[in-house]
């Protein structure tokens, strides 16, 4: 009997709580309108940080495990970026980051393995030096005119999105950029999307120029280059790669249109990988200055150490270009007498940029991208008031691209102040009138405030009485029903 009665009380309390919440929501809508609903939406997304400008992007380093949304295209020209370890979520929302420039490795140091399972403490560079964790993900982000140029005397890997990746994901992203690494310490490499690691990369495109230069002919190092990943065992699905690779090595070369070397690590690692529906095109020009030559360079994977992976529907249009002179570093532009002509392409519905063409050899390169400038036609969807922001929607007359912007609240014009009266002209009657007028205004303000407080108290009291009555009726009905059953 008691258990059943307690159950009735709990049921009644739950119903009461639900009614209170509904009543408060209705009252909030009545008093705040659309603004109340917008605030509710913002509260539900309070864990997502919106990135609006370069400063917001730089602040990601202070909270690398948070969730971020890119609200617009961002130009990072002239801002040096230091890579950092990222463990959160970054949704580009289809937007682009322009002119990201990187010339140093981050602070992360991780172990990497060569084909003989030798271990190296390694540094990394990319937009992030490290992406790790199963919840870590980058999606719908475009890197335009990415520039990475790193020189180091430590083992090092560089990649567009991350130098090192572990169990993270990159999805529906693209990169167009130029990456160069100059190194010599035993183990290093360049990847079009990531340098070294594992995880999943799918539905991405890479249009990259990769250069890797061994700066010490006396050390027989392990060097890696891949259009997606330099070395590791990432799962790759539906990716498209256009690669222009230049590899000057005095050790052992592992170059591939998709992956330089596919290998499981650490020693004894058991895994079933998947590499399907990818396409790689382009050319890698390389030399391997080594008597004990291996010269791994293929359109799919340079060297495969572990064959336990699904392999299907991968295609390539790839050229292996090996040279046998070792005294000159291989570079994208190696003209002896370059004469560069530049052409500035202004922004419009597409990004602007500067195109450079060597009149001597025909080499072409684009740089200095600028943000789009759409020809928007604006329509006001909500007028701004003194208390609420407005909103307007823009549609580009030329390409149909859409955007929206907030309209700031209206700032009321200040009431002109009365002419200042001197003590000589201010009579006793004027002073009394001014004092009475001020007292009257204060009294009206207090009455208005008390009225609003009274209205809110009245609403709260009325809601409380109604809900309490309903709860009492429910308890009485349930109690009566229980007595009848006992009888």
Order of alpha helices (4+ residues) and beta strands (2+ residues): alpha-alpha-beta-alpha-beta-beta-beta-beta-beta-beta-beta-beta-beta-beta-beta-beta-beta-beta-beta-beta-beta-beta-beta-beta-beta-beta-beta-beta-beta-beta-beta-beta-beta-beta-beta-beta-beta-beta-beta-alpha
